[in-house]
């Protein structure tokens, strides 16, 4: 048997950075930047296709229909985020790394096969229960529809059809965790894009089959979700086979490593689950608001998720294996240094994203969605939602970078506490503001809750690991804010040239593209003038990738 650190990794260019190589601080930082770049590319592809998907849905289906689908997809989609972007990978990667380091390659593969059997059976049972309990579930998160039997019944039927999607996404999330633990980031990063491809195709080609099954036209999206989930699983099989992870599932509840993973995963599910309750709670609140509120909030969320996915999830996914390996060797000094680096890198991208999305909210919505069934009123209301959700991008992105530090220390309790604080804060702010501000009040609640959660996490992390070196992070954030403010001025100046009440016209597309270009150039120029180390590190990572 080969040494544990020589476990076959992928053709991904990032895979060569094994645990032994990451003892050098600069190499570890560079590895995180390169891996984050690869994950960001895949996530950007998925987010771009997701944006195209939403453009198609807004143009093809009326807001009354999309409201129903978004409500029905609330729980399956929340579980998708819960499993695909959090709990499974965050629990699997540290334990997989530990098994690999202590017992070798074959033991790590056996552990993964046992985990596949257990998780596969679990998500299958949950999927069946979700189908059977659809009326009860719909009554919980679509309370406002109970007085409208037709809307409520349609929501129930759509819920029944989309819930089996959970089975596929559960298997896909586990595959992602195993591949990420082996530094195989490409396939897991690009696979989620297949869901968006399937939903886009469904809007055009599955309306007939959906109506033939007794569903309304919007039911085509439920069928598309099932197809997209299956494609995400199948797409990972070749990479899993090359890594030796594609084995027949086993069921062994006595395995101590499996038990340890479950001990980590249960509080992780609780922590991420509390966070996802915000989405479900927001959907429930919106059912008491006028028609369209669901869609306004949803489309705003989809836009802010583009930058969050590009860097926040990418940096978190890339950093967790490195942090876990370093923590397993007891190198706490390097763990803290890399944490500071990852947080600075996140803020370098998140702060300008918050400002850009806020300034360009109306232009983005007008160009992105302003066609077909999506008129001027929809543009204005969605832009208002986007503007306030954008205010919290920096905080939510930072949360997703801070949380992996707890997972590296196998501390799953602290994120649960912070998530609970998020939920309480969101509910309080939303209930206070949704009366006077309707759906915008819910958007305000999302951003305020993200900031509260970040504060709680940093306090708990300081108690857990000691000094975090946040002074350098604060100095970096101040420097970034200056560059971002200059960028915001450039964006505003160019965006004034657009006729946004005309929607998605080619002149407006040109103005929006020009505004973005001017903003990026301004930000880079000011950041360079301020000698931003984050800018240099990113440019160095790009140069290394180009040379390869």
Secondary structure, 3 states (H helix, E strand, C coil): CCCHHHCCCCCCHHHHCCHHHHHCHHHHHHHHHHHHHHHHHHHHHHHHHHHHHHHHHHHHCCHHHHHHHHHHCHHHHHHHHHHHCCHHHHHHHHHHHHHHHHHCHHHHHHHHHHHHHHHHHHHHHHHHHHHHCHHHHHHHHCHHHCCCHHHHHHHHHHHHHHHCHHHHHHHHHHHHHHHHHCCCCHHHHHHCHHHHHHHHHHHHHCHHHHHHCCCCHHHHHHHHHHHHHHHHHHHHHHHHHHHCCCCCCCCCCCCHHHHHHHHHHHHHHHHHHHHHHHHHHHHHHHCCCCCCHHHHHHHHHHHHHHHHHHHHHHHHHHHHHHHHHHHHCCCHHHHHHHHHHHHHHHHHHHHHHHHHHHHCHHHHHHHHHCCCCCCHHHHHHHHHHHHHHHCCHHHHHHHHHHHHHHHHCCCCHHHHHHHHHHHHHHHHHHHHHHHHHCHHHHHHHHHHHHHHHHHHHHHHHHHHHCCCCHHHHHHHHHHHHHHHHHHHHHHHHHHCCCCHHHCCCHHHHHHHHHHHHHHHHHHHHHHHHCCCHHHHHHHHHHHHHHHC
